[in-house]
Amino acid sequence: MSARGLSFIACLVMAAACTSDVEPLTPAQREAVSAYVSKEPPSPMRRLDAELGHRVKLLGYDLDRARWRPGETMRVTWYWHVLAPPGEDSALFTHIEDPVAERSLRQDGNGTLRWLYGPEHWRAGQFVRDVQDIHLPEDWTGDSADVYVGITRGGLRMRVVGAASHVDDRVLAVTVPTPRAHESDREPRSVPRVAVVQTKDPPRLDGSLLDPAWSAADTTAPFVETRQGGPASFAASAKLLWDKRYLYVGVEVQDALLRSGHTRRDAHLWEQDCVELMVDPDGDGRGYFEIQVSPRGVVFDTRYDTRRMPKPFGHVDWDSKTRVGVSARGELDDRAADAGYTVEIAIPWQAFSPEGEGASTPAIGDEWRANLYVMDLAQEHQRAAAWSPLGIGDFHVPQRFGILAFEGPAEDVQGTNVGDRLQRPGGGH
């Protein structure tokens, strides 16, 4: 999109924030929204032309598959044309229903567009691209799935007119065949595994993986596309080490445009560029931890009792006492071409005992579950890569985390004997 178009969208979003009770968007969010809102009419693969409440027209949609097997994630893109502002109390909804078993899945808040720029923000004349990645549960038993979509205002559904098929003011957009896979296709995909070698000398946290300690560490496979595990759109990989005090994580990222405007601890780093680590020490899907580090060296950390609970962002008051070192290969937040950045993270074992019960130091032979991600705010959209693919559009899938296998020391690695070489975030890494 042109700079003029981006400015147009930003002005519209800012105007929406200033004239309603809706929480204002951050600059990074406004820029992300620009990838989904346009003044130019789209060309959907399948036309619908359903009008809702004389305010919004559903022009049509795209699907990325003709069949939708249980356990698979389908991408559907809805195309909306705003005739008049839907109103502050409006919201999108999507229902997936089994017409035989009378089972229903609600996907109302699924999608970046929906949580960044729902219809309460929309303005007349806009064309809105609404992308949803919808996971069909493994235990889906029906032969098909009816996909309904619509808009509510004040808790009531807007009246649907002009649609070829609609029920109770819901547009029946498409019925997708859901053939059951053969049992051999239902075998769970393996997750990646990496050796975490014990080190005698801690690496210097200076944003470089050239420290002698890192030469003993295995490198993960290149990070992949987060859902299905195909090639990622940018390169990233990681190394891990451990000693009696810390878990060390080093991540190399190739990034042609570095964006890192957040400066406060526990800011929403995932809105821009950052490295993200999730750790589930006992692998039970409960009591897991999340730590993010930006190219600026800012840290966000939180912990969860169960998957995504408590909402919205876990126990953000938790302090992991993480220490980091970061180096950027380029200038942050300008428009010049960059090369990427490196993040080094040292997490004390006490961090994984949030109740203060002492260090949870692993033993040689132990295996923990963890995943690594890189978030990247590119020129026109947000993208991501993961060490272990997740199968759905959600990072919080502990059963899909990879395996950290703790091993003893490799061959002796000569380090620099400089006492406590760890530096705190922002301490001149």
C-alpha positions in Angstrom: 0.0 0.0 0.0 1.3 3.5 -0.8 2.4 6.0 1.9 -0.7 8.0 1.1 -2.9 5.0 1.6 -1.3 4.2 5.0 -1.8 7.8 6.0 -5.5 7.6 5.0 -6.0 4.4 7.1 -4.1 5.8 10.1 -6.3 9.0 10.0 -9.5 6.9 9.9 -8.4 4.7 12.8 -7.3 7.7 14.9 -10.6 9.4 14.1 -12.5 6.3 15.2 -10.6 6.2 18.5 -11.2 9.9 19.2 -15.0 9.8 18.5 -15.9 6.7 20.5 -15.3 4.9 23.7 -13.2 2.3 21.9 -9.6 2.0 23.2 -7.2 3.9 20.9 -4.9 1.8 18.8 -1.1 2.0 19.2 1.0 3.2 16.3 2.1 -0.4 15.6 -1.5 -1.6 15.6 -2.5 1.2 13.2 0.2 0.2 10.8 -0.8 -3.5 11.1 -4.4 -2.5 10.4 -3.4 -0.9 7.1 -2.8 -4.3 5.6 -6.5 -5.2 6.1 -8.3 -2.0 5.2 -8.4 -0.3 1.7 -10.3 2.1 -0.5 -10.0 -0.2 -3.4 -12.7 -2.9 -4.0 -11.5 -6.5 -3.7 -12.1 -9.5 -6.0 -13.1 -12.4 -3.8 -13.0 -15.9 -5.2 -16.6 -16.5 -4.3 -19.2 -13.7 -4.4 -22.0 -13.4 -1.9 -23.2 -9.7 -1.9 -25.2 -10.1 1.3 -26.3 -6.8 3.0 -26.4 -6.6 6.8 -28.5 -4.0 8.5 -28.2 -1.6 5.5 -24.8 -0.8 6.9 -22.3 -3.4 5.7 -22.2 -5.6 2.6 -20.4 -9.0 2.7 -19.0 -9.1 -0.8 -17.7 -12.7 -0.7 -14.8 -14.8 0.6 -11.7 -16.9 -0.2 -11.0 -20.4 1.1 -7.6 -22.1 1.0 -9.0 -25.6 0.6 -11.9 -27.6 -0.9 -12.0 -30.2 1.9 -11.5 -29.7 5.6 -10.3 -32.8 7.5 -10.7 -33.0 11.3 -7.5 -31.7 12.9 -6.7 -29.3 10.0 -6.7 -25.5 10.0 -8.6 -23.7 7.2 -8.0 -20.1 6.3 -11.1 -18.1 5.2 -10.9 -14.5 4.2 -14.1 -12.4 4.3 -14.4 -9.2 2.3 -16.6 -6.5 3.8 -17.8 -3.2 2.2 -18.8 -0.5 4.8 -21.9 1.4 3.6 -22.3 3.2 7.0 -20.5 2.9 10.3 -21.9 -0.2 12.1 -21.7 1.5 15.5 -19.7 1.3 18.7 -21.5 -1.8 20.1 -21.2 -3.9 16.9 -19.2 -7.1 16.5 -18.4 -9.8 14.0 -19.3 -13.4 14.6 -18.5 -16.7 12.8 -20.2 -20.0 13.6 -19.2 -23.5 12.4 -22.0 -26.0 12.7 -22.5 -29.7 12.1 -25.9 -29.9 10.6 -26.4 -33.6 11.7 -24.9 -33.7 15.2 -26.1 -30.2 16.0 -22.6 -29.2 17.1 -21.5 -25.6 17.0 -18.1 -23.9 17.2 -17.9 -20.1 17.8 -15.0 -18.3 16.2 -16.2 -14.7 16.8 -12.9 -13.2 17.9 -10.6 -15.3 15.7 -8.3 -13.2 13.6 -6.0 -10.2 13.8 -8.4 -7.9 12.1 -11.2 -8.7 14.6 -9.2 -7.9 17.8 -7.3 -4.9 16.3 -10.0 -3.3 14.2 -13.5 -4.7 14.7 -16.6 -3.1 13.1 -16.9 -0.6 16.0 -14.0 1.2 14.2 -15.2 0.9 10.6 -16.0 4.0 8.5 -18.1 4.4 5.4 -16.4 3.6 2.1 -13.8 1.2 3.5 -13.2 -2.3 2.1 -12.1 -4.6 4.9 -10.3 -7.9 4.6 -11.1 -10.2 7.5 -8.8 -13.2 7.8 -9.6 -16.2 10.0 -7.6 -19.4 10.6 -10.1 -21.9 11.9 -9.1 -25.2 13.4 -11.5 -28.2 13.0 -11.3 -30.4 16.1 -10.0 -33.9 15.8 -13.2 -35.3 17.2 -15.4 -33.7 14.5 -17.8 -36.5 13.4 -19.9 -34.9 10.7 -19.4 -35.2 7.0 -19.6 -31.4 6.5 -19.4 -28.1 8.3 -21.7 -25.1 7.7 -19.9 -21.8 8.0 -22.1 -18.9 9.1 -21.0 -15.3 9.4 -22.7 -12.0 10.5 -22.6 -8.9 12.6 -24.3 -8.0 15.9 -25.2 -4.6 17.2 -26.2 -4.1 20.8 -26.2 -7.9 21.1 -28.7 -8.4 18.3 -27.9 -9.7 14.9 -28.2 -7.3 12.0 -30.9 -8.2 9.5 -29.5 -10.0 6.4 -30.9 -9.2 3.0 -29.8 -10.2 -0.5 -27.9 -13.4 0.6 -28.6 -16.6 -1.4 -28.9 -18.5 1.9 -29.3 -17.2 5.5 -30.7 -18.5 8.7 -31.7 -16.4 11.7 -29.9 -13.4 10.3 -26.7 -15.4 9.7 -25.2 -15.7 6.3 -24.7 -19.3 5.4 -21.5 -18.6 3.4 -20.3 -22.1 2.6 -20.7 -25.8 3.5 -17.3 -27.5 3.5 -16.9 -31.3 3.2 -15.2 -32.7 6.3 -14.1 -36.2 5.3 -12.5 -38.2 8.2 -8.9 -39.1 7.7 -7.5 -42.6 7.7 -6.2 -43.7 11.1 -2.7 -43.6 9.7 -3.2 -39.9 9.0 -4.3 -39.3 12.6 -0.9 -40.1 14.1 0.4 -37.1 15.9 3.2 -35.3 14.2 6.5 -35.5 15.9 7.9 -32.4 17.6 11.5 -31.1 17.2 14.1 -31.9 19.8 17.4 -30.1 20.6 20.2 -31.0 23.0 20.9 -28.4 25.7 24.5 -28.9 26.6 25.8 -28.0 30.0 28.5 -25.3 30.0 31.3 -24.7 32.5 31.6 -21.0 31.6 28.5 -18.8 31.0 28.4 -17.0 27.6 28.9 -13.3 27.7 25.6 -11.6 27.1 26.7 -9.1 24.5 24.3 -10.0 21.6 26.8 -12.2 19.8 26.9 -16.0 19.5 30.6 -16.0 18.8 31.4 -16.4 22.4 33.4 -19.7 22.8 30.7 -21.2 25.1 28.2 -21.1 22.2 30.5 -23.2 20.0 29.5 -26.3 22.1 25.8 -25.7 21.6 23.6 -27.5 19.0 21.7 -25.3 16.6 18.0 -25.9 16.1 16.5 -26.5 12.7 15.5 -23.3 10.9 12.3 -21.9 12.3 9.2 -22.7 10.2 5.8 -21.3 9.3 3.8 -21.4 12.6 0.7 -23.4 11.5 1.7 -26.2 9.1 5.5 -26.1 9.3 6.3 -25.0 5.8 9.3 -22.7 5.0 9.1 -19.5 7.0 9.2 -16.2 5.2 12.5 -15.2 7.0 15.4 -17.0 8.6 15.8 -17.7 12.3 17.4 -20.3 14.5 18.5 -20.8 18.1 21.1 -22.3 20.4 20.6 -23.4 24.1 23.0 -24.0 27.0 22.6 -24.5 30.7 24.6 -24.4 34.0 23.6 -24.6 37.7 22.3 -21.0 37.6 20.7 -20.3 34.3 19.1 -21.5 31.1 20.7 -19.7 28.2 19.0 -19.1 24.9 20.5 -17.5 21.8 18.5 -16.6 18.8 19.7 -15.3 15.4 17.1 -13.5 13.2 17.4 -12.2 9.7 15.2 -9.1 9.4 15.3 -6.5 6.6 13.3 -3.9 8.6 13.8 -3.6 12.4 10.8 -2.2 14.3 11.1 -1.9 18.1 9.4 1.2 19.4 8.4 -0.2 22.8 10.6 1.0 25.7 8.7 0.0 28.8 9.1 -3.4 30.5 6.1 -5.7 29.9 5.0 -3.6 26.9 3.2 -5.6 24.2 6.4 -6.5 22.3 4.6 -9.0 20.1 3.0 -6.1 18.2 6.4 -5.4 16.5 9.7 -7.4 16.3 10.7 -9.7 19.1 11.9 -13.2 20.1 9.5 -15.2 22.2 10.1 -18.3 24.4 7.5 -20.5 26.1 8.6 -23.1 28.6 6.6 -25.9 30.2 9.0 -27.6 32.6 7.0 -30.7 33.3 5.2 -30.9 30.0 1.7 -31.1 31.4 0.3 -28.0 29.7 -0.2 -26.2 33.0 2.0 -23.7 34.8 4.0 -22.6 31.7 6.0 -19.5 31.2 6.4 -16.9 28.5 9.4 -14.5 28.0 9.8 -12.1 25.1 12.8 -9.9 24.2 12.8 -7.1 21.6 15.7 -5.9 19.4 15.9 -2.9 21.8 16.5 -5.3 24.8 13.1 -4.7 26.4 11.6 -7.7 28.2 8.0 -8.9 28.5 7.5 -11.9 30.9 4.4 -13.6 32.2 3.2 -17.1 33.4 0.0 -19.0 32.9 -1.9 -21.4 35.1 -3.4 -23.2 32.2 -3.6 -22.5 28.4 -4.1 -18.7 28.1 -5.4 -18.5 31.7 -5.7 -16.1 33.4 -6.8 -13.8 30.6 -5.8 -11.7 28.8 -2.0 -12.1 29.3 -1.5 -14.3 32.3 0.3 -13.2 35.5 2.1 -10.2 34.1 3.2 -9.2 37.6 5.6 -12.2 37.6 9.2 -11.2 37.3 11.5 -13.9 35.8 14.7 -11.9 36.6 15.7 -12.6 33.0 18.9 -10.9 31.8 19.6 -10.3 28.1 22.1 -9.1 25.6 21.0 -7.8 22.2 22.8 -6.6 19.1 21.0 -5.1 16.1 22.5 -5.3 12.6 20.9 -2.0 11.4 19.1 1.1 12.8 15.9 0.5 14.7 12.7 2.2 13.5 14.0 3.9 10.4 13.2 3.0 6.8 16.7 2.0 5.8 17.4 -1.7 5.0 18.6 -3.8 7.9 20.1 -7.2 8.3 18.6 -8.6 11.5 19.5 -9.0 15.2 20.7 -11.4 17.8 19.2 -12.0 21.2 20.9 -13.8 24.2 18.7 -14.6 27.2 19.7 -16.0 30.6 16.8 -17.2 32.8 17.5 -18.2 36.4 16.1 -21.5 37.4 14.3 -19.8 40.3 12.0 -18.2 37.6 10.4 -21.6 37.1 9.4 -21.8 40.8 7.1 -18.8 40.9 6.0 -19.5 44.5 9.6 -19.1 45.7 10.2 -22.7 46.5 13.8 -22.7 45.3 15.5 -23.4 42.0 14.0 -26.0 39.6 17.4 -26.9 38.2 17.1 -29.8 35.8 19.3 -32.9 36.0 21.3 -34.5 33.1 18.8 -36.6 31.2 15.8 -34.5 32.0 13.5 -33.3 29.2 11.4 -30.1 29.3 8.9 -28.8 26.8 9.4 -25.4 25.1 8.8 -23.5 22.0 10.5 -20.5 20.4 9.0 -17.9 18.1 10.0 -14.8 16.2 7.5 -12.0 15.6 8.2 -9.6 12.7 6.3 -6.5 11.8 7.1 -6.4 8.1 6.4 -3.5 5.7 2.7 -4.2 5.4 1.8 -7.0 7.7 2.7 -9.0 10.9 4.4 -12.4 10.3 5.9 -15.1 12.5 8.1 -18.2 12.6 8.3 -21.0 15.1 10.7 -23.7 16.1 7.9 -26.3 16.4 4.8 -25.8 14.2 1.5 -25.6 16.0 -1.2 -26.8 13.5 -3.5 -23.9 14.4 -3.3 -20.1 14.6 -2.4 -19.9 18.2 1.0 -20.0 19.9 -0.3 -21.4 23.2 -0.4 -25.1 22.3 1.8 -26.8 24.9 1.3 -30.3 23.4 3.1 -29.0 20.3 6.1 -27.6 22.1 9.4 -29.1 21.2 11.7 -31.0 23.6 14.7 -29.6 25.4 17.0 -32.6 26.3 19.5 -31.6 29.0 22.9 -33.1 28.5 26.2 -33.0 30.3 29.2 -31.0 29.2 30.6 -31.4 25.7 34.3 -31.2 25.1 35.9 -28.5 27.3 35.1 -25.0 26.0 37.5 -22.2 26.9 35.6 -19.2 28.2 36.8 -15.9 29.5 37.1 -16.0 33.3 35.3 -12.8 34.1 33.2 -13.3 37.3 29.6 -12.4 36.8 29.4 -11.3 33.1 25.7 -11.1 32.9 24.2 -7.8 32.2 20.7 -6.6 32.9 18.4 -5.3 30.1 19.2 -1.8 29.1 22.6 -2.0 30.9 24.7 -1.3 27.8 24.6 -4.8 26.3 
